[in-house]
Amino acid sequence: MSNDFEIGRVIAVDTAQVTIELNKDLKALTRTTYEGAMEVGRINSYIILPVGARRLVAMVTRVVLAEEAEIRSDRTMVALPAARRVMKATLIGTLDGAAFNQGVSVFPVLDNPVHLAAAADLDLIFDRAEHNNSSDCDTDHPGFCIRIGESAIFSGYPIQIDPDAFFGKHAAVLGSTGSGKSCTIASIIQSILGHEDIRRTRFVILDTNGEYRSAFQQSQANGSWRDAGTRSTIHIPSDPRRLADRLAIPYWFLNAEDFVRLFRAREGLQAPVLLRSLQLSRAGASGQSAVGSVLEVLRTACMQIISLSQNDAPNQQWAIPNNISQRCTDGLRYRAQFPDHVASLDAAYGQELLKDWESALQEVDAVAQQAGQSGNQGGMGGTRIQQIQDAINPMIQRLNEIIAENPHGTPGASADQPIYFERNQFLEGALEAAMREQVESGNPARIRDACGPMFLRIRRFFEDPRFRFFFASYPEAEHVLAAFIRDVLGLPAAEDPQPPLSNTQEVPPQSLPFYDRQRNGAGSHEVVILDLSLLAAEVLQNVTALLGRLILEFLQHLGEFGGAQARGSLPIVLVLEEAQNYIGQPRQGEEDSISRLVFERVAREGRKYGVGLVVASQRPSELSRTVLSQCSSFIVHRLQNPEDLRYFKDIVPGIYGPMLDQLPALAPQTALVLGECVRAPALVRIREAQPLPRSRDPRFYRYWVQENEPSIDVESICARWEGKGHEDAE
């Protein structure tokens, strides 16, 4: 067998790279064996190097024909040039008995024989025996059981991946535009859905191009869609006209960082005002936590009045009486602005506490107005300052005692909690109250001027129809966060939640489409397609960040509170299409992207809780280096941009370097598969997705030569673009 399959000898070893001189009898670079004629030196083919009891497997990366002139020993004549065939290969694994494993622990020596890979060797490398018994897979260690295509070099040998390694340790699907990334992702998911042993999956696709619905559902003549196979898929569009099934994300799901980034609240004054207003707003709807918030408001107002009265800045003395009076007036509006807060406080301590506080403010206000009417340019004067302190200090002491002794004194609602708050109260009450709380000096106009631009941005977001999916006047509902999580993850509706979901009078139909689906008893969905293609570009990062954060935090809470075996019990695959648009590598001088920060966290921590990422991008050089470096598996289509090639080579282990030189020349539907997900690095002809995603290339020539001009309803498209009409449209 050695004589049949031997093709050369090792002449150089450079760690994982070996150089082989082929036998001189291989004139046509073929070898005839008892298994038939076999090619020698084909790029991406495998060769075998026996080293003791083990056999090393290497992938051919280069073949060189070197011509050398031969000089006779007597130097009287020179012979004709002799052809010397040299082949380079990368060591990728070891055949040890009947098992193949990636990596090598021994290395060949000089003059080590080199053999072609026989059929038995290829069966071990490609796990052909295991492929024939896929139904016997160990559920804890499934191995390489999901078919993604066929070897482009060895015909008839399927390439299969280990799903736990591919999804559990994150994967990247990369390639220039038109190279087949979307088809590859669709094909892999379809292969999983078609596997006879698989009963359920949880794929969540962030589809920024609107491509994936056609890969899992088929359009009907009446305009409706049905699942293409036996597995259930839900498509959630970002088209606001699709009232019954559109994407809706209640604004109170955003955490403090989301609000700060979205409204571009600057540090100094704007961010503290915004965060405080969020805390005030959320506390009003969070039961007893509102009590602590109210106590804090009352005490803060008292401390600010004392601070204003003691201001000794010469250039501000004239404004002190009016500022104190204004602070008292603002405090006396609290009862009307935050009735929910007041109700919680009255329930906890009776009505006298707030009434006494209001009486103290009225007394202080009277003193301040007297000072203002006297026209005293020297400020309040010692007598009036003492009167203010006599009115306020007992109230401060009383509040301090309550906060120290009563558990309700600790605010329970933070600016981050996903607690419902009424948007008009946030706009009209909480923002104003939070801004006034910041007035600790004698210049409230400065606070208002500093916060003015932020207030304008907030109102623009709340009023712009493009952002209604975030900031519509959504109703308060029971289990609204749970309903959203179930909808996004494709989980079936809860059978008997307590308390029950809100009825149609409390939450009208179509106001929250995801709530309607859960209320109507939604079933389980294998694939959830969140179509983000019609979202405004300025909120894409915020939406993707919110979705990623909610999924990760839900799984973290599941692991913490779901029981001993709950952690990692609900594995989710999150597919990030065109990921460079929202998790790009930061550039010098640019503000950190919130979505990049979120998905870097998911990439680092997600696998512990059951989140697997599939990152798809046509520009790897623009992707977050942290996210890409956390991926242990890669499916790489054609990459032609030199910057992308250099960047990718820096990310992956150096052993793959020689293999990556072929990336610019790869054909469509062909990819190089690397990493832990496959037995061995391989050039794969990806199995064709059926049906295909909507990502086909435009047919310019067909349009140019067709006889009739196609009819395009420009008016209807533009009317939809303009937001005219609200009919439910498919």
GILIN-V687410 format. One record per residue. N is the residue number from 1. RES is the residue in one letter. SS is DSSP state (alpha for helix, beta for strand, coil for the rest). OMEGA is omega in whole degrees, 0 to 359 (none if undefined). BURIAL is # if it has 9 or more other ideal C-beta (glycine too) atoms within 8 Angstrom, else .. Layout:
{{N | RES | SS | OMEGA | BURIAL} {N | RES | SS | OMEGA | BURIAL}}
//
This chain:
{{1 | M | coil | 180 | .} {2 | S | alpha | 180 | .} {3 | N | alpha | 180 | .} {4 | D | alpha | 190 | .} {5 | F | alpha | 181 | #} {6 | E | beta | 183 | #} {7 | I | beta | 181 | #} {8 | G | beta | 183 | #} {9 | R | beta | 178 | #} {10 | V | beta | 178 | #} {11 | I | beta | 176 | #} {12 | A | beta | 177 | .} {13 | V | beta | 179 | #} {14 | D | beta | 188 | .} {15 | T | coil | 185 | .} {16 | A | coil | 181 | .} {17 | Q | beta | 176 | #} {18 | V | beta | 176 | #} {19 | T | beta | 188 | #} {20 | I | beta | 171 | #} {21 | E | beta | 182 | #} {22 | L | beta | 178 | #} {23 | N | coil | 184 | .} {24 | K | coil | 181 | .} {25 | D | coil | 179 | .} {26 | L | coil | 184 | #} {27 | K | coil | 184 | .} {28 | A | coil | 182 | .} {29 | L | coil | 171 | #} {30 | T | beta | 177 | #} {31 | R | beta | 178 | #} {32 | T | beta | 179 | .} {33 | T | beta | 178 | #} {34 | Y | coil | 175 | .} {35 | E | coil | 179 | .} {36 | G | beta | 179 | .} {37 | A | beta | 183 | .} {38 | M | beta | 179 | #} {39 | E | beta | 178 | .} {40 | V | coil | 174 | #} {41 | G | coil | 177 | #} {42 | R | coil | 181 | .} {43 | I | coil | 181 | #} {44 | N | coil | 174 | #} {45 | S | coil | 182 | #} {46 | Y | beta | 173 | #} {47 | I | beta | 184 | #} {48 | I | beta | 177 | #} {49 | L | beta | 180 | #} {50 | P | beta | 177 | #} {51 | V | beta | 184 | #} {52 | G | coil | 180 | .} {53 | A | coil | 182 | .} {54 | R | beta | 177 | #} {55 | R | beta | 179 | #} {56 | L | beta | 179 | #} {57 | V | beta | 179 | #} {58 | A | beta | 177 | #} {59 | M | beta | 182 | #} {60 | V | beta | 181 | #} {61 | T | beta | 182 | #} {62 | R | beta | 175 | .} {63 | V | beta | 184 | #} {64 | V | beta | 173 | .} {65 | L | beta | 181 | .} {66 | A | beta | 178 | .} {67 | E | beta | 181 | .} {68 | E | beta | 176 | .} {69 | A | coil | 182 | #} {70 | E | coil | 181 | #} {71 | I | beta | 179 | .} {72 | R | coil | 182 | #} {73 | S | coil | 180 | .} {74 | D | coil | 176 | .} {75 | R | coil | 178 | .} {76 | T | coil | 179 | .} {77 | M | coil | 178 | .} {78 | V | beta | 180 | .} {79 | A | coil | 176 | #} {80 | L | coil | 180 | .} {81 | P | coil | 178 | .} {82 | A | beta | 179 | #} {83 | A | beta | 180 | .} {84 | R | beta | 183 | #} {85 | R | beta | 182 | #} {86 | V | beta | 182 | #} {87 | M | beta | 176 | #} {88 | K | beta | 183 | #} {89 | A | beta | 179 | #} {90 | T | beta | 178 | #} {91 | L | beta | 185 | #} {92 | I | beta | 183 | #} {93 | G | beta | 185 | #} {94 | T | beta | 170 | #} {95 | L | beta | 182 | #} {96 | D | beta | 186 | #} {97 | G | coil | 181 | .} {98 | A | coil | 182 | .} {99 | A | beta | 174 | .} {100 | F | beta | 179 | #} {101 | N | beta | 176 | .} {102 | Q | beta | 178 | .} {103 | G | coil | 180 | .} {104 | V | coil | 176 | #} {105 | S | coil | 174 | .} {106 | V | coil | 183 | .} {107 | F | coil | 179 | #} {108 | P | coil | 176 | #} {109 | V | coil | 177 | .} {110 | L | coil | 182 | .} {111 | D | coil | 175 | .} {112 | N | coil | 178 | #} {113 | P | beta | 180 | #} {114 | V | beta | 183 | #} {115 | H | beta | 167 | #} {116 | L | beta | 176 | #} {117 | A | coil | 178 | #} {118 | A | coil | 181 | #} {119 | A | alpha | 179 | .} {120 | A | alpha | 177 | .} {121 | D | alpha | 181 | #} {122 | L | alpha | 177 | #} {123 | D | alpha | 179 | #} {124 | L | alpha | 181 | #} {125 | I | alpha | 183 | #} {126 | F | coil | 179 | #} {127 | D | coil | 183 | #} {128 | R | alpha | 180 | #} {129 | A | alpha | 180 | .} {130 | E | alpha | 180 | #} {131 | H | alpha | 182 | #} {132 | N | coil | 181 | .} {133 | N | coil | 185 | .} {134 | S | alpha | 182 | #} {135 | S | alpha | 180 | .} {136 | D | alpha | 183 | .} {137 | C | coil | 173 | #} {138 | D | coil | 184 | .} {139 | T | coil | 178 | .} {140 | D | coil | 180 | .} {141 | H | coil | 187 | .} {142 | P | coil | 182 | #} {143 | G | coil | 187 | #} {144 | F | beta | 191 | #} {145 | C | beta | 181 | #} {146 | I | beta | 184 | #} {147 | R | beta | 177 | #} {148 | I | beta | 180 | #} {149 | G | beta | 182 | #} {150 | E | beta | 178 | #} {151 | S | beta | 178 | #} {152 | A | coil | 183 | #} {153 | I | coil | 183 | .} {154 | F | coil | 184 | #} {155 | S | coil | 177 | .} {156 | G | coil | 180 | .} {157 | Y | coil | 180 | #} {158 | P | beta | 174 | #} {159 | I | beta | 181 | #} {160 | Q | beta | 182 | #} {161 | I | beta | 173 | #} {162 | D | beta | 184 | #} {163 | P | alpha | 180 | #} {164 | D | alpha | 179 | .} {165 | A | alpha | 185 | #} {166 | F | alpha | 184 | #} {167 | F | alpha | 185 | #} {168 | G | alpha | 180 | #} {169 | K | coil | 175 | #} {170 | H | coil | 182 | #} {171 | A | beta | 177 | #} {172 | A | beta | 175 | #} {173 | V | beta | 189 | #} {174 | L | beta | 177 | #} {175 | G | coil | 178 | #} {176 | S | coil | 181 | #} {177 | T | coil | 180 | .} {178 | G | coil | 183 | .} {179 | S | coil | 174 | #} {180 | G | coil | 182 | #} {181 | K | alpha | 183 | #} {182 | S | alpha | 179 | #} {183 | C | alpha | 179 | #} {184 | T | alpha | 180 | #} {185 | I | alpha | 178 | #} {186 | A | alpha | 181 | #} {187 | S | alpha | 180 | #} {188 | I | alpha | 180 | #} {189 | I | alpha | 178 | #} {190 | Q | alpha | 178 | #} {191 | S | alpha | 178 | #} {192 | I | alpha | 180 | #} {193 | L | alpha | 180 | #} {194 | G | coil | 181 | .} {195 | H | coil | 188 | #} {196 | E | coil | 183 | .} {197 | D | coil | 187 | .} {198 | I | coil | 184 | .} {199 | R | coil | 181 | .} {200 | R | coil | 174 | .} {201 | T | coil | 176 | #} {202 | R | coil | 176 | #} {203 | F | beta | 176 | #} {204 | V | beta | 184 | #} {205 | I | beta | 172 | #} {206 | L | beta | 190 | #} {207 | D | beta | 184 | #} {208 | T | coil | 180 | #} {209 | N | coil | 180 | #} {210 | G | coil | 187 | #} {211 | E | coil | 200 | #} {212 | Y | coil | 184 | #} {213 | R | alpha | 183 | #} {214 | S | alpha | 178 | #} {215 | A | alpha | 184 | #} {216 | F | alpha | 177 | #} {217 | Q | beta | 180 | #} {218 | Q | beta | 180 | #} {219 | S | beta | 180 | .} {220 | Q | coil | 182 | .} {221 | A | coil | 181 | .} {222 | N | coil | 178 | .} {223 | G | coil | 178 | .} {224 | S | coil | 179 | .} {225 | W | beta | 174 | #} {226 | R | beta | 180 | .} {227 | D | beta | 183 | #} {228 | A | coil | 179 | #} {229 | G | coil | 182 | .} {230 | T | coil | 182 | .} {231 | R | coil | 186 | #} {232 | S | coil | 177 | #} {233 | T | beta | 174 | #} {234 | I | beta | 179 | #} {235 | H | beta | 182 | #} {236 | I | beta | 186 | #} {237 | P | coil | 175 | #} {238 | S | coil | 177 | #} {239 | D | coil | 183 | #} {240 | P | coil | 180 | #} {241 | R | coil | 179 | #} {242 | R | coil | 191 | #} {243 | L | coil | 188 | #} {244 | A | coil | 185 | .} {245 | D | coil | 185 | #} {246 | R | coil | 174 | #} {247 | L | coil | 176 | #} {248 | A | coil | 180 | #} {249 | I | coil | 182 | #} {250 | P | coil | 186 | #} {251 | Y | alpha | 183 | #} {252 | W | alpha | 172 | #} {253 | F | alpha | 179 | #} {254 | L | coil | 175 | #} {255 | N | coil | 185 | #} {256 | A | alpha | 180 | #} {257 | E | alpha | 177 | .} {258 | D | alpha | 180 | #} {259 | F | alpha | 180 | #} {260 | V | alpha | 181 | #} {261 | R | alpha | 184 | #} {262 | L | alpha | 182 | #} {263 | F | coil | 178 | #} {264 | R | coil | 179 | .} {265 | A | coil | 183 | #} {266 | R | coil | 176 | .} {267 | E | coil | 181 | .} {268 | G | coil | 181 | .} {269 | L | coil | 187 | #} {270 | Q | alpha | 183 | #} {271 | A | alpha | 177 | #} {272 | P | alpha | 178 | #} {273 | V | alpha | 181 | #} {274 | L | alpha | 182 | #} {275 | L | alpha | 179 | #} {276 | R | alpha | 179 | #} {277 | S | alpha | 176 | #} {278 | L | alpha | 179 | #} {279 | Q | alpha | 178 | #} {280 | L | alpha | 183 | #} {281 | S | alpha | 182 | #} {282 | R | alpha | 182 | #} {283 | A | alpha | 182 | #} {284 | G | coil | 182 | #} {285 | A | coil | 187 | #} {286 | S | coil | 174 | #} {287 | G | coil | 186 | .} {288 | Q | coil | 179 | #} {289 | S | alpha | 177 | #} {290 | A | alpha | 182 | #} {291 | V | alpha | 180 | #} {292 | G | alpha | 179 | #} {293 | S | alpha | 180 | #} {294 | V | alpha | 179 | #} {295 | L | alpha | 178 | #} {296 | E | alpha | 178 | #} {297 | V | alpha | 182 | #} {298 | L | alpha | 181 | #} {299 | R | alpha | 179 | #} {300 | T | alpha | 179 | #} {301 | A | alpha | 180 | #} {302 | C | alpha | 181 | #} {303 | M | alpha | 180 | #} {304 | Q | alpha | 178 | #} {305 | I | alpha | 177 | #} {306 | I | alpha | 180 | #} {307 | S | alpha | 180 | #} {308 | L | alpha | 183 | #} {309 | S | alpha | 183 | #} {310 | Q | coil | 180 | .} {311 | N | coil | 182 | #} {312 | D | coil | 177 | .} {313 | A | coil | 185 | .} {314 | P | alpha | 185 | .} {315 | N | alpha | 182 | .} {316 | Q | alpha | 184 | #} {317 | Q | alpha | 183 | #} {318 | W | alpha | 185 | .} {319 | A | alpha | 188 | #} {320 | I | alpha | 181 | #} {321 | P | alpha | 181 | #} {322 | N | alpha | 180 | #} {323 | N | alpha | 178 | #} {324 | I | alpha | 179 | #} {325 | S | alpha | 180 | #} {326 | Q | alpha | 180 | #} {327 | R | alpha | 178 | #} {328 | C | alpha | 179 | #} {329 | T | alpha | 178 | #} {330 | D | alpha | 179 | #} {331 | G | alpha | 180 | #} {332 | L | alpha | 175 | #} {333 | R | coil | 188 | .} {334 | Y | alpha | 182 | #} {335 | R | alpha | 182 | #} {336 | A | alpha | 184 | .} {337 | Q | alpha | 185 | #} {338 | F | coil | 182 | #} {339 | P | alpha | 179 | .} {340 | D | alpha | 178 | #} {341 | H | alpha | 183 | #} {342 | V | alpha | 179 | #} {343 | A | alpha | 179 | .} {344 | S | alpha | 180 | #} {345 | L | alpha | 180 | #} {346 | D | alpha | 180 | #} {347 | A | alpha | 183 | .} {348 | A | alpha | 188 | #} {349 | Y | alpha | 184 | .} {350 | G | coil | 186 | .} {351 | Q | coil | 187 | .} {352 | E | alpha | 184 | .} {353 | L | alpha | 181 | #} {354 | L | alpha | 179 | #} {355 | K | alpha | 179 | .} {356 | D | alpha | 178 | #} {357 | W | alpha | 179 | #} {358 | E | alpha | 178 | #} {359 | S | alpha | 178 | .} {360 | A | alpha | 179 | #} {361 | L | alpha | 178 | #} {362 | Q | alpha | 179 | #} {363 | E | alpha | 179 | #} {364 | V | alpha | 181 | #} {365 | D | alpha | 179 | #} {366 | A | alpha | 178 | .} {367 | V | alpha | 181 | #} {368 | A | alpha | 180 | #} {369 | Q | alpha | 176 | #} {370 | Q | alpha | 179 | #} {371 | A | alpha | 180 | #} {372 | G | alpha | 181 | #} {373 | Q | alpha | 180 | .} {374 | S | coil | 179 | .} {375 | G | coil | 181 | .} {376 | N | coil | 180 | #} {377 | Q | coil | 182 | .} {378 | G | coil | 177 | .} {379 | G | coil | 186 | #} {380 | M | coil | 186 | #} {381 | G | coil | 186 | #} {382 | G | alpha | 182 | .} {383 | T | alpha | 181 | .} {384 | R | alpha | 177 | #} {385 | I | alpha | 179 | #} {386 | Q | alpha | 177 | .} {387 | Q | alpha | 179 | #} {388 | I | alpha | 180 | #} {389 | Q | alpha | 178 | #} {390 | D | alpha | 180 | .} {391 | A | alpha | 189 | #} {392 | I | alpha | 186 | #} {393 | N | alpha | 176 | #} {394 | P | alpha | 179 | #} {395 | M | alpha | 178 | #} {396 | I | alpha | 180 | #} {397 | Q | alpha | 180 | .} {398 | R | alpha | 179 | #} {399 | L | alpha | 178 | #} {400 | N | alpha | 180 | #} {401 | E | alpha | 180 | .} {402 | I | alpha | 182 | #} {403 | I | alpha | 182 | #} {404 | A | alpha | 188 | .} {405 | E | alpha | 187 | .} {406 | N | coil | 179 | .} {407 | P | alpha | 178 | .} {408 | H | alpha | 182 | #} {409 | G | alpha | 179 | #} {410 | T | coil | 181 | .} {411 | P | coil | 181 | #} {412 | G | coil | 181 | #} {413 | A | coil | 176 | #} {414 | S | coil | 179 | .} {415 | A | coil | 184 | #} {416 | D | coil | 188 | .} {417 | Q | coil | 180 | .} {418 | P | coil | 182 | .} {419 | I | coil | 180 | #} {420 | Y | coil | 167 | .} {421 | F | coil | 184 | #} {422 | E | coil | 190 | #} {423 | R | alpha | 179 | #} {424 | N | alpha | 176 | .} {425 | Q | alpha | 176 | #} {426 | F | alpha | 183 | #} {427 | L | alpha | 189 | #} {428 | E | alpha | 185 | .} {429 | G | alpha | 189 | #} {430 | A | alpha | 180 | #} {431 | L | alpha | 179 | #} {432 | E | alpha | 180 | #} {433 | A | alpha | 180 | #} {434 | A | alpha | 179 | #} {435 | M | alpha | 181 | #} {436 | R | alpha | 178 | #} {437 | E | alpha | 181 | #} {438 | Q | coil | 184 | #} {439 | V | coil | 177 | #} {440 | E | coil | 174 | .} {441 | S | coil | 182 | .} {442 | G | coil | 187 | #} {443 | N | coil | 179 | #} {444 | P | alpha | 180 | #} {445 | A | alpha | 179 | .} {446 | R | alpha | 179 | .} {447 | I | alpha | 182 | #} {448 | R | alpha | 179 | #} {449 | D | alpha | 181 | .} {450 | A | alpha | 183 | #} {451 | C | alpha | 183 | #} {452 | G | alpha | 180 | .} {453 | P | alpha | 179 | .} {454 | M | alpha | 179 | #} {455 | F | alpha | 178 | #} {456 | L | alpha | 178 | .} {457 | R | alpha | 180 | #} {458 | I | alpha | 180 | #} {459 | R | alpha | 178 | #} {460 | R | alpha | 179 | .} {461 | F | alpha | 182 | #} {462 | F | alpha | 185 | #} {463 | E | alpha | 182 | .} {464 | D | coil | 181 | .} {465 | P | alpha | 179 | .} {466 | R | alpha | 185 | .} {467 | F | alpha | 180 | #} {468 | R | alpha | 179 | #} {469 | F | alpha | 176 | #} {470 | F | alpha | 197 | #} {471 | F | alpha | 173 | .} {472 | A | coil | 178 | .} {473 | S | coil | 182 | .} {474 | Y | coil | 178 | #} {475 | P | coil | 173 | #} {476 | E | coil | 184 | #} {477 | A | coil | 175 | #} {478 | E | coil | 176 | .} {479 | H | coil | 184 | #} {480 | V | alpha | 178 | #} {481 | L | alpha | 179 | .} {482 | A | alpha | 179 | #} {483 | A | alpha | 179 | #} {484 | F | alpha | 180 | #} {485 | I | alpha | 178 | #} {486 | R | alpha | 182 | #} {487 | D | alpha | 183 | #} {488 | V | alpha | 181 | #} {489 | L | alpha | 180 | #} {490 | G | coil | 180 | #} {491 | L | coil | 179 | .} {492 | P | coil | 180 | .} {493 | A | coil | 178 | #} {494 | A | coil | 184 | #} {495 | E | coil | 184 | .} {496 | D | coil | 182 | .} {497 | P | coil | 178 | #} {498 | Q | coil | 354 | .} {499 | P | coil | 182 | .} {500 | P | coil | 177 | .} {501 | L | coil | 181 | #} {502 | S | coil | 182 | #} {503 | N | coil | 185 | .} {504 | T | coil | 175 | .} {505 | Q | coil | 180 | .} {506 | E | coil | 178 | .} {507 | V | coil | 183 | #} {508 | P | coil | 177 | .} {509 | P | coil | 178 | .} {510 | Q | coil | 176 | .} {511 | S | coil | 175 | #} {512 | L | coil | 185 | #} {513 | P | alpha | 180 | #} {514 | F | alpha | 179 | #} {515 | Y | alpha | 176 | #} {516 | D | alpha | 182 | #} {517 | R | alpha | 180 | #} {518 | Q | alpha | 179 | #} {519 | R | alpha | 180 | #} {520 | N | coil | 175 | .} {521 | G | coil | 181 | .} {522 | A | coil | 176 | #} {523 | G | coil | 180 | .} {524 | S | coil | 178 | .} {525 | H | coil | 181 | #} {526 | E | coil | 183 | #} {527 | V | beta | 176 | #} {528 | V | beta | 181 | #} {529 | I | beta | 176 | #} {530 | L | beta | 184 | #} {531 | D | beta | 183 | #} {532 | L | coil | 190 | #} {533 | S | coil | 182 | #} {534 | L | coil | 177 | #} {535 | L | coil | 174 | #} {536 | A | coil | 185 | .} {537 | A | alpha | 185 | .} {538 | E | alpha | 178 | .} {539 | V | alpha | 182 | #} {540 | L | alpha | 180 | #} {541 | Q | alpha | 181 | #} {542 | N | alpha | 181 | #} {543 | V | alpha | 180 | #} {544 | T | alpha | 178 | #} {545 | A | alpha | 180 | #} {546 | L | alpha | 180 | #} {547 | L | alpha | 179 | #} {548 | G | alpha | 181 | #} {549 | R | alpha | 180 | #} {550 | L | alpha | 179 | #} {551 | I | alpha | 181 | #} {552 | L | alpha | 183 | #} {553 | E | alpha | 176 | .} {554 | F | alpha | 180 | #} {555 | L | alpha | 175 | #} {556 | Q | alpha | 178 | #} {557 | H | alpha | 176 | #} {558 | L | alpha | 179 | #} {559 | G | alpha | 183 | #} {560 | E | alpha | 188 | .} {561 | F | alpha | 185 | .} {562 | G | coil | 181 | #} {563 | G | coil | 187 | .} {564 | A | coil | 184 | .} {565 | Q | coil | 188 | .} {566 | A | coil | 184 | #} {567 | R | coil | 180 | #} {568 | G | coil | 184 | .} {569 | S | coil | 179 | #} {570 | L | coil | 183 | #} {571 | P | coil | 181 | #} {572 | I | beta | 173 | #} {573 | V | beta | 181 | #} {574 | L | beta | 182 | #} {575 | V | beta | 182 | #} {576 | L | beta | 181 | #} {577 | E | coil | 182 | #} {578 | E | coil | 188 | #} {579 | A | alpha | 181 | #} {580 | Q | alpha | 181 | #} {581 | N | alpha | 182 | .} {582 | Y | coil | 172 | #} {583 | I | coil | 182 | #} {584 | G | beta | 174 | #} {585 | Q | coil | 183 | .} {586 | P | coil | 176 | #} {587 | R | coil | 183 | .} {588 | Q | coil | 178 | .} {589 | G | coil | 180 | .} {590 | E | coil | 175 | .} {591 | E | coil | 179 | .} {592 | D | coil | 177 | .} {593 | S | coil | 181 | #} {594 | I | alpha | 179 | #} {595 | S | alpha | 177 | #} {596 | R | alpha | 180 | #} {597 | L | alpha | 181 | #} {598 | V | alpha | 185 | #} {599 | F | alpha | 170 | #} {600 | E | alpha | 176 | #} {601 | R | alpha | 178 | #} {602 | V | alpha | 181 | #} {603 | A | alpha | 182 | #} {604 | R | alpha | 190 | .} {605 | E | alpha | 191 | #} {606 | G | alpha | 185 | #} {607 | R | alpha | 179 | #} {608 | K | alpha | 184 | .} {609 | Y | alpha | 176 | #} {610 | G | coil | 177 | #} {611 | V | beta | 174 | #} {612 | G | beta | 180 | #} {613 | L | beta | 166 | #} {614 | V | beta | 186 | #} {615 | V | beta | 180 | #} {616 | A | beta | 182 | #} {617 | S | beta | 173 | #} {618 | Q | coil | 179 | #} {619 | R | coil | 181 | #} {620 | P | alpha | 180 | #} {621 | S | alpha | 178 | #} {622 | E | alpha | 180 | .} {623 | L | beta | 174 | #} {624 | S | coil | 179 | #} {625 | R | alpha | 180 | .} {626 | T | alpha | 181 | #} {627 | V | alpha | 184 | #} {628 | L | alpha | 181 | #} {629 | S | alpha | 177 | .} {630 | Q | coil | 180 | #} {631 | C | coil | 180 | #} {632 | S | coil | 180 | #} {633 | S | beta | 183 | #} {634 | F | beta | 168 | #} {635 | I | beta | 190 | #} {636 | V | beta | 174 | #} {637 | H | coil | 182 | #} {638 | R | coil | 174 | #} {639 | L | coil | 186 | #} {640 | Q | coil | 181 | .} {641 | N | coil | 182 | #} {642 | P | alpha | 179 | .} {643 | E | alpha | 177 | .} {644 | D | alpha | 180 | #} {645 | L | alpha | 180 | #} {646 | R | alpha | 181 | #} {647 | Y | alpha | 182 | #} {648 | F | alpha | 178 | #} {649 | K | alpha | 178 | #} {650 | D | alpha | 184 | .} {651 | I | alpha | 187 | #} {652 | V | coil | 178 | #} {653 | P | coil | 184 | .} {654 | G | alpha | 180 | .} {655 | I | alpha | 182 | .} {656 | Y | alpha | 186 | #} {657 | G | alpha | 181 | .} {658 | P | alpha | 180 | #} {659 | M | alpha | 187 | #} {660 | L | alpha | 180 | #} {661 | D | coil | 182 | .} {662 | Q | coil | 186 | #} {663 | L | alpha | 180 | #} {664 | P | alpha | 186 | .} {665 | A | alpha | 184 | .} {666 | L | coil | 178 | #} {667 | A | coil | 175 | .} {668 | P | coil | 180 | .} {669 | Q | coil | 177 | #} {670 | T | beta | 183 | #} {671 | A | beta | 173 | #} {672 | L | beta | 182 | #} {673 | V | beta | 185 | #} {674 | L | beta | 171 | #} {675 | G | beta | 187 | #} {676 | E | coil | 186 | #} {677 | C | coil | 183 | #} {678 | V | coil | 177 | #} {679 | R | coil | 182 | #} {680 | A | coil | 175 | #} {681 | P | coil | 186 | #} {682 | A | beta | 169 | #} {683 | L | beta | 191 | #} {684 | V | beta | 168 | #} {685 | R | beta | 187 | #} {686 | I | beta | 178 | #} {687 | R | coil | 185 | #} {688 | E | coil | 177 | .} {689 | A | coil | 177 | #} {690 | Q | coil | 358 | .} {691 | P | coil | 184 | .} {692 | L | coil | 169 | #} {693 | P | coil | 182 | #} {694 | R | coil | 183 | #} {695 | S | coil | 183 | .} {696 | R | coil | 180 | .} {697 | D | coil | 177 | .} {698 | P | coil | 181 | .} {699 | R | coil | 183 | .} {700 | F | alpha | 186 | .} {701 | Y | alpha | 179 | .} {702 | R | alpha | 177 | .} {703 | Y | alpha | 183 | #} {704 | W | alpha | 189 | .} {705 | V | alpha | 182 | .} {706 | Q | coil | 190 | .} {707 | E | coil | 185 | .} {708 | N | coil | 176 | .} {709 | E | coil | 179 | .} {710 | P | coil | 181 | .} {711 | S | coil | 180 | .} {712 | I | coil | 181 | .} {713 | D | coil | 183 | .} {714 | V | alpha | 183 | .} {715 | E | alpha | 181 | .} {716 | S | alpha | 180 | .} {717 | I | alpha | 181 | #} {718 | C | alpha | 177 | .} {719 | A | alpha | 177 | #} {720 | R | alpha | 178 | #} {721 | W | alpha | 181 | .} {722 | E | coil | 179 | .} {723 | G | coil | 181 | .} {724 | K | coil | 180 | .} {725 | G | coil | 182 | .} {726 | H | coil | 183 | .} {727 | E | coil | 179 | .} {728 | D | coil | 185 | .} {729 | A | coil | 171 | .} {730 | E | coil | none | .}}
//
